[in-house]
Amino acid sequence: MQSLQPLDNAVPLGEIDGLVCYDILFEDTPPAAFTPYIVWPAPVGVHSFLGWDAQYAADYQEFATPSTL
C-alpha cells in the first residue's frame, strides 16, 4: 500500500475468505508490485465506481477475459 500515489483511492473491504481485501482505484497505471493481486469480479452491476457499470463491463471483457486467437 506504500506505493500508492496521492490521487489513488484505496477502500478497505475487510476480510473476505480469509484474505484482507481492498478496492483500489488507480489514477494511473498500477505499480508492478500490485499486478499479481489484481482480480476482476464478474460485472453484475454491484462492483463499479460511481455508476461506471458499462465501462467496467468493457474493461472486464478486455482485461479479465481476453480472447484467444
C-alpha positions as CSV (number, residue, x, y, z in Angstrom):
1,M,0.0,0.0,0.0
2,Q,3.0,2.3,0.4
3,S,3.4,2.6,-3.4
4,L,0.0,4.3,-3.8
5,Q,0.1,7.7,-5.4
6,P,-1.7,10.7,-3.8
7,L,-4.6,10.5,-6.2
8,D,-5.1,6.7,-5.8
9,N,-8.1,5.7,-3.7
10,A,-8.0,2.6,-1.5
11,V,-11.1,1.4,0.3
12,P,-10.6,-1.4,2.9
13,L,-13.2,-4.1,2.5
14,G,-12.1,-6.2,5.5
15,E,-11.5,-9.9,5.4
16,I,-13.1,-12.0,2.7
17,D,-12.4,-15.7,2.5
18,G,-9.5,-15.3,4.9
19,L,-7.8,-12.6,2.9
20,V,-7.5,-8.9,3.7
21,C,-9.2,-7.1,0.7
22,Y,-9.2,-3.6,-0.7
23,D,-10.9,-1.9,-3.7
24,I,-8.3,0.4,-5.3
25,L,-9.0,2.9,-8.0
26,F,-5.6,3.9,-9.5
27,E,-5.3,7.4,-11.0
28,D,-2.8,5.9,-13.5
29,T,-1.2,2.5,-14.2
30,P,-1.0,0.3,-11.1
31,P,2.5,-0.3,-9.7
32,A,4.0,-3.6,-11.0
33,A,4.1,-4.9,-7.4
34,F,0.2,-5.0,-7.5
35,T,-0.1,-7.0,-10.7
36,P,-0.3,-10.5,-9.1
37,Y,-3.1,-9.3,-6.9
38,I,-5.4,-7.8,-9.5
39,V,-8.8,-9.6,-9.7
40,W,-11.8,-8.9,-11.9
41,P,-15.1,-9.8,-10.3
42,A,-17.8,-10.6,-12.9
43,P,-19.7,-7.5,-13.8
44,V,-23.1,-7.9,-12.1
45,G,-23.9,-4.2,-11.5
46,V,-22.6,-4.1,-8.0
47,H,-18.9,-3.8,-8.4
48,S,-18.3,-0.4,-10.0
49,F,-17.2,3.1,-9.1
50,L,-19.7,5.9,-9.4
51,G,-22.0,4.1,-11.8
52,W,-19.4,3.1,-14.3
53,D,-21.1,-0.2,-15.0
54,A,-20.7,-0.1,-18.7
55,Q,-17.0,0.9,-18.6
56,Y,-16.3,-1.9,-16.0
57,A,-18.1,-4.4,-18.2
58,A,-15.9,-3.3,-21.2
59,D,-12.7,-3.4,-19.1
60,Y,-13.7,-6.8,-17.7
61,Q,-14.2,-8.1,-21.3
62,E,-10.8,-6.7,-22.4
63,F,-8.6,-7.4,-19.5
64,A,-10.2,-10.3,-17.5
65,T,-11.4,-12.4,-20.3
66,P,-9.1,-11.7,-23.3
67,S,-10.0,-13.6,-26.4
68,T,-7.5,-16.2,-27.6
69,L,-6.7,-16.1,-31.3
